[in-house]
């Protein structure tokens, strides 16, 4: 997968990038294969929701890491950088055409490096317990389970929280 690159979407991003990202993020989040792993309610994400999230980049310490093929966004990670508390991966989504091609691992590499570059010592995130590919990826990459939230998704699925200490 040498034909992909990763960039940040943050408060310095251009208007052109905002439109491309909004369209791609809605498509990725609402894909039938992705929605159950990303939504607590099971309700599809709206354009207004995504617009609000993108607007919060400045005020809520949110940043997005975008994976591009030659012309389109094929994966994204949302991170929250809170200097008082921690660096949290809020969401990670990969287009189904690019699964099993190490895109998520490359995105996690980028995110871990970003956390270290920002001075954070650890990353944490939650994974629904039926998301086996992400559970396996997390453990293989050295993330440790730190807690479980029971019955937190609309269908009663649990969420397992992970943390990785960076060196």
N, C-alpha and C positions, 0 to 999 in steps of 0.2 A: 504494500500500500504506500509506495513512495510518491504517488500522485496526489496525496492529500497534504493540507497544511492546517495549522491551528492558529486562530487569532482570538483576541479578546474583544468583547463588546462591553464597553463601559462608558462613562460620562464623556469621553473624548471621541466616541464613535460618530461617524457621519450619518446624515439623513438617508443616503442611499443604502447604507448597511442596515439601518433601522427597518426599512420596508422589507428588505430581503429576509432579515432575521424574523420579523413578525410572521410573515407568511410561512417560512420554514418551521418555526417553532410550533405554530398551530398544527401544521401537517404532522409533525413528529409526535407531539403530545397526544393528538386525537386519533392517531392510528390505532385500529382495533387491537393490535398486538401489544401496544405500549400503554394504552389508557389504564388498564387495571393495575399496572405497576407504578403509576404516577398520580393517580387520583384517589383521595380518601373517600370521596362521595360517589364515584362512578359516573358523574356528570361530565360531559365533554367540556373542555375549556373554551371560553368565548374569546372573540377578538378583543372585547373590552378588557377582559382579565389580562390578557397578554400585553395589551397596551399599558395598563396600569403597572404591571410588573416591569416593563421596560422603562417606564417613567420613574420607577423607584430606584433605578440604578444609582442616581446621584444621592438620594436622601437616606437609603437604607443599607449602604455598603454592599450592594449586590453587584456581582459581575458575572458575565457569561463567557464561557470558553466555547468557541465555535470551530467545528471541524468542517473544512471545505474540500470537495473534490475540485476539479478544475473550475467549476462555475457555480456550484450550489452547496448549501449547508447540508451536511449528511449526519451530523451529530452535534449535540450541545450539552454542556454542563452548566448548571447555575450554582454559584458559590456565594456564601455570605461571609464577609470578613469583618469580624467584630473584635477589635483589639482588646476589649475588656474581657471577652469570653473565649472565643475560638474561631477557627476556620471550619466552616461547615459546607459540605456538598449537599445542596438542597435537591437537585435533580440531575440525572444523567440519562440521556436518551440517544439511541442510535437508529438510523433508518434501517428497516429490515433488509434492504438490499446489501447492506454493509456489515451485517452481523457475522460473527465467526471469522472476522478478518483483522482482529486485534485493534479495531478502532477505539473501543472502550478503554483498552489498556493504554493506548497512545494518549487518549484524553486524560486518563488518570495520571500518567507520567507528567503531562503538562501541568495538571492541577497540583500535584504534589510539589513540583518544582516551584510553582507560583507561591504556594503556601510557605515554602522555605525561604524564597526570595523576599517575602513580606515579613519574615521573622517569626512565623508561627512554628510551634514545636510539634503540632499534631493536626490531624484532619479527622472529623467525625461525620457520619451519615447514617441514615436509616434505609433498610431494604425490606420490602414486604417478603414474608417467609416463603411465598410461592414463586418468587423470582429466582429460580435456581441458577441461571447463568450468572447473575450478579452476585449471588451468595458465594458461588464457587470462585469467581474472579476476585472477590474481596479477600477471601481466605488465602488464596494462592499468592496474593500480593502482600500478605503480612498484616492485614487488618484483623483486629481482635474484637470479638463480641463483647459489648460492655453493658447492655441491658436489652430488655424486651418489653414492648408495649403490646398488651394483649387486646385482641378484637378491635383494632383501631380503624380498619377499612370497612367500607359499606357492607361487605359480605362476611365480616367477622375475622378476616385474615389478620395475623399478628405482624408486627414490624420488629426486626432485629437491628439494633444499633451497633455500629462498628466504630473503632478508633484505631488510627495508626500513628505511632510516634515516629517522627521524622528525624533522620540523622544527617 
